[in-house]
């Protein structure tokens, strides 16, 4: 069955960095668009970044993270990553790795990993 397993969350001070990873199994990884979605405490889900199939040469970032976050995929290792730099308290959220079947439409989600940014 399809599985997405995130890792790498934690607590960090403002200005710090974290790297999230997602290991996928149960489907042909390179054939799907993938994305990171987050849910800040008390707020709705929001798309963070999406990357297209294959070479991953089409990438979209939410305005709030552009220039600070970098999404990447390794189709040989079935992994998706999110490098997060210059973290801000407003980046605090549970981050989910998701499989995207259409623009902002996701059919499988990981269990989520908590990111907490505070001084």
C-alpha positions in Angstrom: 0.0 0.0 0.0 1.0 3.6 -0.4 3.0 5.0 2.5 4.6 8.3 3.1 6.8 8.7 6.2 8.2 12.0 7.3 11.1 12.7 9.5 13.3 15.6 10.6 11.0 17.9 12.5 11.8 19.4 15.8 12.3 22.6 17.7 14.6 25.4 16.5 15.2 29.1 17.3 14.2 31.8 14.8 16.7 32.0 12.1 17.6 28.4 12.4 17.3 25.6 9.9 15.7 22.2 9.6 15.6 19.5 6.9 12.5 17.4 6.5 12.6 14.1 4.7 9.8 11.9 3.3 10.3 8.3 2.3 7.7 6.8 0.0 6.7 3.3 -0.8 4.0 1.4 -2.5 3.8 3.3 -5.8 5.9 4.5 -8.7 7.5 7.5 -7.0 8.8 9.2 -10.1 5.4 9.2 -11.8 3.7 11.5 -9.3 3.8 15.2 -8.4 4.6 15.6 -4.7 4.2 18.4 -2.2 4.6 19.6 1.3 1.6 20.9 3.2 1.5 22.4 6.7 -1.1 23.1 9.3 -0.2 25.9 11.7 -1.8 25.6 15.2 -5.4 26.8 15.0 -5.3 27.5 11.3 -6.2 25.8 8.0 -3.9 23.6 5.9 -1.7 25.5 3.5 0.4 24.4 0.6 4.1 25.0 1.2 5.7 23.7 -2.0 5.0 21.3 -4.9 7.4 19.6 -7.3 6.4 17.9 -10.5 7.1 14.3 -11.7 10.3 13.1 -13.2 13.1 15.5 -13.1 11.2 17.9 -10.8 12.0 20.9 -12.8 8.7 22.6 -12.1 8.5 23.9 -8.6 6.1 26.2 -6.9 6.5 27.8 -3.4 4.0 29.6 -1.2 4.9 33.3 -1.1 5.7 33.0 2.6 8.5 30.5 2.1 10.0 31.4 -1.2 13.7 32.1 -0.9 13.9 30.3 2.4 12.7 26.8 1.7 13.9 24.4 -1.0 12.0 21.3 -2.1 13.8 18.4 -3.9 13.1 14.8 -4.9 15.4 11.8 -5.4 13.5 9.3 -7.6 16.2 6.7 -7.1 15.8 6.7 -3.4 12.0 7.5 -3.3 12.6 10.5 -1.1 11.2 14.0 -1.0 13.0 16.7 1.1 12.3 20.2 2.3 15.3 22.3 3.3 14.1 25.1 5.6 16.3 28.0 6.4 15.8 31.3 8.2 12.9 29.8 10.0 10.3 32.1 11.6 7.9 31.6 14.4 5.1 31.6 11.8 6.6 28.5 10.3 5.5 26.6 13.3 3.2 23.8 12.1 2.8 20.1 11.5 4.3 19.4 8.1 2.9 16.7 5.8 4.4 15.0 2.8 1.6 14.4 0.2 1.1 12.8 -3.1 -0.6 15.3 -5.6 -3.0 14.0 -8.2 -4.1 17.4 -9.4 -3.3 21.0 -8.6 -3.6 21.2 -4.8 -5.5 17.9 -4.7 -3.8 15.2 -2.7 -4.7 11.5 -2.3 -2.2 10.2 0.2 -0.7 11.9 3.2 2.1 11.1 5.6 1.5 11.1 9.4 3.1 14.6 9.7 6.1 15.9 11.6 6.0 18.8 14.0 8.2 21.9 13.4 8.3 24.4 16.3 10.1 27.7 15.9 10.5 29.8 19.1 13.0 31.7 21.0 
